[in-house]
Amino acid sequence: CMLFDSHRPMPFAKFTFDAIHPLWVYHGLSPRQWRTILLEHNRLLRPGGYLWMQDGSSCAVYETIKFLCIEQLGYRILYAVDRSR
């Protein structure tokens, strides 16, 4: 477990982690910043690893981040909470 500044590249080699859990990282950031952070998480996550996202963002932000992960980075959703309630 570690705490880091998610706005900067991290000092770890590519494919270092089996799982990454960014908690409240995307809240209040721009779409450009989301993409930058997701690309860094993607660099650090080993193939077949898990990106467990939890944030307090709006449904629109959530859908944009989900699109970036699925359509641009090739992730698939294993579990999602129904945010329409």
Phi, psi and chi 1 to 4 in degrees:
 res  aa     phi    psi   chi1   chi2   chi3   chi4
   1 CYS       -  139.6 -176.5      -      -      -
   2 MET  -151.3  158.4   63.4  180.0  -78.9      -
   3 LEU  -115.1  134.7  177.4   62.9      -      -
   4 PHE  -147.1  164.7   58.6   87.5      -      -
   5 ASP   -86.5  106.0 -178.1   -7.5      -      -
   6 SER   -73.9   -3.3   62.8      -      -      -
   7 HIS   -90.6    0.3  -61.8 -110.4      -      -
   8 ARG  -126.9  150.2  -61.7  176.9 -174.8 -152.8
   9 PRO   -57.9  141.7  -23.2   33.1      -      -
  10 MET   -95.3  149.7  -69.5 -179.5 -102.0      -
  11 PRO   -82.7   49.6   33.1  -36.5      -      -
  12 PHE  -125.1  152.1  -58.8  105.5      -      -
  13 ALA   -70.5  159.4      -      -      -      -
  14 LYS   -58.0  141.4 -173.7  175.5 -179.0  177.8
  15 PHE    61.9   38.9  -55.0  146.2      -      -
  16 THR   -77.6  -34.8  -61.6      -      -      -
  17 PHE  -113.7  146.0  -62.7  102.5      -      -
  18 ASP   -82.3  -28.3  -66.9  -31.7      -      -
  19 ALA  -147.5  143.6      -      -      -      -
  20 ILE  -131.0  132.3  -63.9  176.7      -      -
  21 HIS  -124.4   87.3  179.9 -177.0      -      -
  22 PRO   -77.5  112.8   24.2  -27.9      -      -
  23 LEU  -103.5  117.8 -178.5   62.2      -      -
  24 TRP    57.5   35.3  -70.7   82.1      -      -
  25 VAL   -83.8  -37.4  171.1      -      -      -
  26 TYR   -87.9  -12.2  -53.2  100.0      -      -
  27 HIS   -61.1  122.8 -176.2   72.8      -      -
  28 GLY    80.2    9.9      -      -      -      -
  29 LEU  -102.2  166.2  -59.8  178.0      -      -
  30 SER   -86.6  161.0   70.2      -      -      -
  31 PRO   -56.1  -35.4  -29.5   37.3      -      -
  32 ARG   -63.3  -41.4 -176.1  179.7 -169.7  139.1
  33 GLN   -68.0  -37.8  -69.2  169.1  -48.5      -
  34 TRP   -58.6  -47.1  -57.6  -30.4      -      -
  35 ARG   -61.0  -44.0 -169.7  171.0 -169.6  -74.0
  36 THR   -60.2  -46.1  -60.4      -      -      -
  37 ILE   -66.5  -42.7  -68.3  168.2      -      -
  38 LEU   -62.8  -38.8  -75.5  168.9      -      -
  39 LEU   -63.9  -38.2  -72.0  172.2      -      -
  40 GLU   -67.9  -42.5  179.4   65.2    1.3      -
  41 HIS   -61.4  -41.7  -68.7  164.1      -      -
  42 ASN   -62.3  -37.7 -167.2   61.1      -      -
  43 ARG   -64.1  -39.4 -178.9 -174.7   74.2   80.4
  44 LEU   -82.0  -23.4  -64.2  172.9      -      -
  45 LEU   -84.7  128.1 -166.0   60.1      -      -
  46 ARG   -67.9  153.3   72.1  165.3  173.2   80.3
  47 PRO   -56.4  132.3  -26.0   35.4      -      -
  48 GLY    85.7    0.4      -      -      -      -
  49 GLY   -77.2  179.4      -      -      -      -
  50 TYR  -118.2  130.9  -64.4   93.7      -      -
  51 LEU  -110.3  106.9  178.3   61.0      -      -
  52 TRP  -102.0  106.6  174.1   20.4      -      -
  53 MET  -100.7  134.2  -61.5  170.9   63.4      -
  54 GLN  -143.6  126.9 -175.3  174.5   -9.4      -
  55 ASP  -155.9  162.6 -155.3  -62.5      -      -
  56 GLY  -102.8   27.2      -      -      -      -
  57 SER   -76.5  165.7  -59.6      -      -      -
  58 SER   -68.7  167.1   68.7      -      -      -
  59 CYS   -61.6  -37.2  -71.5      -      -      -
  60 ALA   -64.4  -43.0      -      -      -      -
  61 VAL   -63.8  -45.6  168.6      -      -      -
  62 TYR   -57.7  -45.6  172.7   76.6      -      -
  63 GLU   -65.1  -36.8  -70.5  -59.1  -40.9      -
  64 THR   -66.5  -45.4  -58.5      -      -      -
  65 ILE   -64.5  -40.6  -68.7  171.5      -      -
  66 LYS   -60.7  -42.4 -171.5  167.4   81.4  170.8
  67 PHE   -60.7  -46.3  170.8   81.3      -      -
  68 LEU   -59.3  -43.7  -69.7  170.0      -      -
  69 CYS   -66.9  -44.6  -74.7      -      -      -
  70 ILE   -80.3  -53.4  -66.5  169.9      -      -
  71 GLU   -78.1  -34.9  -60.7  -61.9  -32.9      -
  72 GLN  -101.4  -27.7  -65.8 -172.5   -5.3      -
  73 LEU  -110.3   -8.0  -63.0  174.6      -      -
  74 GLY    80.8   17.9      -      -      -      -
  75 TYR   -75.2  163.2  -74.2   82.6      -      -
  76 ARG  -130.1  149.5   62.2 -173.4  171.5   95.7
  77 ILE   -87.0  127.0  -64.9  175.7      -      -
  78 LEU   -94.6  -31.0  -62.1  177.8      -      -
  79 TYR  -156.6  137.7  173.2   78.7      -      -
  80 ALA  -145.0  141.2      -      -      -      -
  81 VAL   -84.4  139.5  173.6      -      -      -
  82 ASP   -70.1  107.0 -178.9    6.2      -      -
  83 ARG   -88.0    0.7  -64.9  179.5   56.6  111.9
  84 SER   -80.6   -7.3   63.1      -      -      -
  85 ARG   -83.0      -  -64.7  179.8 -168.7 -175.1
